[in-house]
């Protein structure tokens, strides 16, 4: 299930990126408001979204490893 969700993320981000740029070009939607502020803010918003998605993916992929490390630490700290 997680693999399918993670596999769909690039397509979702691509559509978000394309929609944001289309709105900026046509002057509609949220992008038109941001056009008044500047295109650099729009790029920063997209960059922040990408960073958040990548951090979430990294967190999801590392959970099994972190669980194994925790189990190993618990096993090695128990008195025999």
N, C-alpha and C positions, 0 to 999 in steps of 0.2 A: 504494500500500500504506500509506504513512504517513498519507495523507488519511483512509483508512478507519479506521485505528487512532485517529487524533485525533478523528474524528467519533463514535466509540463512547465516548469518555471521559466526556462529560456523563451518559450513561445509567448507566455504571458507578458514577460518583460519587453519582448520585441513589439507586441501590440501596443503596450503602454507608451513606449518610446515613439512609435509611429504616430499614434493618436496625438500625443503631446506636440509633436512637430507639425502635424497637419493642422491642429488648432492654432498653433502659432502662425503658420503661413496664411490661414484664412481669417484669423482674428476672431475666432469664436471660442466659447467655453472658458475654462480656467486659464488656458494659455494666453487669452487676450488680456486678462487682468495682469498676468505676469509680464506681458510684453511691455506694459507701462513701467514696470519696475526695472526691467532689463532682462536680456536673454541670459546673462550670466547667472541670475537667480534661478532661472528655469533649469539650467545645466546643473546647478548645485542641488536642486530638488531631485532631479533624476539621479544624480550621483549618490545622494543620501539614500534614496530608495534602493538603488543597486547594492550599496554597502549593507543596508539592513537585511536584504534578501540573502546576500552571501554569508553574512554572519549567522543568520538563522539556519542556512543550509549546513554550515560548518558545525554549528551546535548540534544539529540533528545527526550528522554523520559521526560525531565524536562521542555521543552518548554511550554506545556499546563499549567503546574503549575505556571511557571514564568509569563505567560500571565494573569492568574487569580490574582496573587499577585499584578501585576501592575494595573489591573483594580480595585481591591479593594483599593489600595492606591490612585488612581485617584478619586474614589467615595468618599473616606473619607476626601480628602483635598479640595473638592468643598464647597464653602460656601452655606449654605441653604437659 
